[in-house]
Amino acid sequence: MKIPIRNLWLLQLFASDLYRHHGHEFAGAERIADNLPQLVAQMLADEVETRLHMGLSVGFTRTVSDLHRVRGRIDVLGTTRHRLLERGLVRCRYDTLVTDTVANRLVRSALRAAATSLPHHPRFRSLALQLEVAGVTGPAPRPDIVPSLRRQRLLARDHRMLSLAELLLTMSIPDPGQDKFVTVAPEDSDRYLRRLFERAVYGFYHHTLGSRGWSVEPGTRLSWSIDRISEGMQAVLPGMYTDITLRAPLRPGESIRRRIVVDTKFTAITQAGYHRPTTLNSGHLYQIYAYLMSQQERSDDHRHAEGLMLHPVVDGHFDEDMVIQTHRIRFATVDLRASGETIAAHLIRATSRGSHSETVAGTLLTPSADQLDDDVP
């Protein structure tokens, strides 16, 4: 299948740490998906200008020098071996403040990427040069180092800037100058794209539903309700891992919280059957059924939990459900070739209490903000 690059950018935005924690800054981003890299680059440039004005975050580097006075710790062996005392010198080891940190290099790398992909905006190249003048000259690190950087207390004020740089470097993967579409083949088991779709769904729900009081949990391990098990079976029993779990806040008059177990699949939602043209993938149905039935003795919430299987498509829309032993199981799709607004509408409607499969000329009606609030209590 072929997915527009603008929608790949949108998925990368939804999947980012920046969107989960600062999603309000991207309100309406699905309507301007074509300009997302430019928007993120401008936000990063604003942040860098502030840092240059207030002072870049610094780090420490270990330095060894022959000095006329003691600084830090004396290297006794080095001082003696080179007979430095006879020349009035002492070899010292000490820490020096530097701006050439991994975090600042990452930001400079992101600005360079923005200058390359957006050549008509000289601001990004100018800021990258200003960072180099300020001493940020080392090699660029990989973007996947950002999670470890966020755990450093000295970089607390740079979290937003680092998240912007990470997202911008991620968005720089496809080149819109070559083709406005990126080819994706789900059957090729592309791990990156499957993982991206799962993280994008989680990030979207974390921001959109979390702000409405929902609890949005990433993948968790489920336990089997086992009465007895042999040692050999224990060694080979497969585990169960959910992708996303949603829990709605209690509404007035309700005693049970709505619980939805979401599983994302980067495959076609239907396949050819033996006795009919198309059928659901039986393995996926058995999987979500096991997730629900194995947990129903834990609480009333689990006893009435719902299952949602989300699949990406590039044509049409599928949204059907059924109730099995008090558990509602829904199979829905997200059209990755539609507009950003329609993608957001598909994700919201997949968690609504009722079915929303009305179409006009084969295209799902995109709800307004008020309708979204009605759809998701």
N, C-alpha and C positions, 0 to 999 in steps of 0.2 A: 504494500500500500504506500501511498505518498501523503505525507503530512506537510502542510504549509509551515515554513520556518517560523512564522510569527506565532503559531500555536506551540511549536517546540519551545520557543522562548517563554511563552505563557506557562507551560508546564514547569520549566526551569524556575520561573518566578515562584509559582505555588510551592515547589519543592524546597525552596531556599529557607534558611534560618531567618533571613531578613523578613520574609513575608509572614512567618509565624509570629514574630515578635513586633514587627512594625508594619503590619498589613494595612493599617489605617492610612499610611502614607501612599498606598497604591490603590486607593478607592477608585473604582472604575477602570482599572488597568486592562480589563478584558476588552474594553472599547477602543483601546489604543495599542493593541498588541504589536502593530507594525513599528511603533516607536519606542518599544520597551528598552532596547539597549541604549538609545539616546537619553531616555529618562533616567536610567540608572547611572549612566556616565555623568550626567549633569549633577545628580545628587552626590556622586562621589567627588566631583570637582568642587562643589560647595563645601563638602566636609574637609577636603585637603586644604583649601584656601583658609579655612578656619584654623586648621592645625598649623599651617605655616605662620599665621599671624600670632597664635598663642604659644607656639613652640611645639616641635615634633616630640613624640615620645622617644625616650632614649633607652639604650641598653648598656651593658657592660662587656668589655672585652679584656682578656688577660694580656698584659704587656710586660715584656722583659727588657730593661734598659740599664745601661751603665751610667750612673748619676753621681753628681758631686755631693749629694745629700741623700739621706735614707728616705725612701718612700715605699710604703707597703711592707713587704717582707724581704729580708736580705737573702739572696742566694749565696750561701757561704761557700759551697763547692765551686761555683762559677767564679766568685770573687777571688778565691785562693788560686784556682788553676790558672787564671789569666793574670795573676799578680796585679790586680787592679788597685790595691791599696797603695802601691808604690807610686801610682800616678794620681792619687787623691780621688779615686773612683770606687764605687761599690755597686755591685750588680743587684738590682731590685726587681721583684715581681709585684705588680699592682694592677688593679682594675681601672680602666679608663672609660669615661662616658663617651658613647658614640651614637650617632643618629643612623648609622648603617645597620639597622636591625632587620630581622626577617620580616617583621610586620611592615615596615616602611618600604622594603624591597617589593613586597607583594603589591602594595598600593601603586608604586611606580610602574610595575609590570602591567597592572590594570589600566593605568592612564595611557601607557604606550599602546595597548590593545585598542583602546578607545580612539586614539589618534590615528591608528591604521584603518579601523573600520568606519570612522567618521572623519575623513580627511578635511571636510569643509568647516570643521570646528577647531581652530588653532589653539583654543584654550587648553585642551588636554595635553598636547605636546609641550606647551609652555609650562604647565604645572609639573610634568615629568622632568623637564630640564631644571626647574627650580629645586626639585627634590635632589637631583644629582649635584647641584651647586651646594646644597645643604649637607652633602656628604653621603647621600644614599647612592652608592655606586656598585654594590655587590651583586652577585648573580640572583636572578629571580627564583623564588621557591615555587613549589607546586601549590595550587589552590587548596588541595586537601589537607594542608597543614593548619588551616584556619581554626578548626575545632580545638586543637591544642593551644593555639595562641589565645583563644578566648578564656582559657583557664588561668592565664597569667595575670596576677593582680595589677602589675604595672601597666597593663594594656586595657584596663577597665574602660577608660574613656574612648578607646579606639574600637570598641566592639561594632558599632554601627558602620564605621568606615571600613573595617575589615570585611564585614558581611556584604557591603556594597561591592568591594573589590572582588570578593569570591564570586558573587553572582555575575558580575560583569565578565570575568574571565570564563565562567561557565557558558555565558551567552555568546562568547566569541568562537565557540566550537564550529557552528555552521557558518558558511560564508554566503551571505545574501547576494553578493555580487555575481555569483556563479549561477545560482538557480534559486527560485523562490520556493521550491519544494525540497524536502529531504525524503529520501526513500527509506521506508521502514518495512522490514519483513518479519512479522511476529513468529512465523514458523522457524526462523533462523535462531530463535532463542537468544536474542540480543539482550544480555544481562543488564547493560546500562539502561536501555530504554524501558525494559520491564520494571527495573528498580525506580527509574524516574517517574513512571506513571503511578506507581504505588506511593512514592513520597509526595508527588504533586497532589494526589487525592487526600493524603493525610494533612498536608499543609493547608489545603483549601478548607477542609472541615475544621482544622484546628483554629483557623482565624475566623471563618464565617460562623460556625456553630458555637465555638468556644466563647465568642463575644455575646452569645444569647444564653449562656449559662449551661451549655452542654459540656460533658466530660468527653474528651477525645484522647484515646490512648493508642499509642503505636502497637506494633506486634507484640503479643504476649503468648506464653506457653500455656496450653490447656492440659489438664490432667484427666486421664480416663477414670471413670467410676468403676473401679475394679474390686470385686468381692474376693477373688482368689486368682493367683497367677503362678505358674510354674517358673522355675529359675531360668529355663531355656527360653520361655516366652518373654521374660523380663529383658533378656539380652537383645531380643530382636524386635520388640514392640516399637512401632514408629511413634514419634511425638506429634502433637498437634500445635500448630502455631498460627494464630490469627494475624491478619495484616493490620486491621484497624478495629477498634471497638468504640462505639458511640453510646453515650448514656444521656438521655434528655432530662432536664429538670422536672421535678414534680409539678404538674398543673393542678389548679384548684379542684378539689373533689377526687383526685386520683390517689391511690395508695401504692401503685407500682410504677417505678420509673421505666420508661421505654428504653429498651436496650437493642442495639443493632450491631451485629457482627458483620463486618465488611471484609470481603476477600476480592482482591483485584487480580485480573488475568489479562495478560497482553496477548490474547489469542482470539480467534473468531468465536462468537457466542454460540453459534450453531454449526453443525457439521452434517454431512450426508449420512442418512440412516439406512438400515438394511431394508426396511419395508416402507419408507416414506422419504421424500426428497430431503427434508431437513429435520434435525432433532437436536435437543440440547446435549451437551457433553455430559454423559452419565457420571463420569468421574468427578466433575465439578459439583454436580447435584449431590452425590453421595458425600462429598467432602463437607459442604456447608451443612448438610443434614447431620453429620457426625459432630460437627462443632456445636450444634444446638442441642441435640438429644443427649450428648454426653455430659452436659452441664446443668440439665434442668432440675436436678435434685438439690442444687446449691441454694437457691432462693426463688421467691416468686418472680423476681426480675428475670432470672434465667429461664424459668418455666415458660415465660411468654416472650422470650427473646426472638428477634427477627434476624433473618439472614439476608445479606445483599451481595450478589455477585456482580461486579462492575467490569465491563469489557469495553475496550476502545473499538470504534468502527470508523470508516471513512465514507460510508454511504448509508442513508436510512437511519432508522432509530427503532430500538427494541426496548420495551418496558412492560413486562408481564410478571404476574405474581400468583401465588397460591398459598393456602394455609394447610399445613400438615401437622396434625396432633398439636394444635394451638400455636404452632410456629409459622409465622408468615415468611415465605422465602420468595425473594424478588430477584429477577434477572433483568439488568438494565445496561444500556450502552451509553457511551460518551462519544459523540461524533467529533473526531479530532480534525476533521476537514471543515467543520462549520466555523462560524464566527466565535470570537472569544466569549461574547455574551451568551451564545447558545451553549457552549461548553460549561460555563458556570451554571446556567439554568438546568442542564442535564444533571449535574452533580447535586444541586439542591433538590431537584424533584425526585431523585433516586432515594432520598431519605424522607420524603413526605409520607403522610399517613395514607393517602389515596393514590390511585394510579393516575398518571398524567401522560397519556399517549395521544392526546388530541393533536392533529397535525393539519397544517394548511399547505396544500400543494406539496406534501411530503416533508415539510420543514416544521420542526417543533416550534410552537409559539414561545417566544422569550418573555418571561414574566417581568413585571415591574418590581421595584424594590418592595412596595406594599404587598404584592402578591407573594413574594418570597417569604416575607414575614408570616403570611397566612399559611404557606406551605409547610414551613418549619416552625412548630410551636415553641 
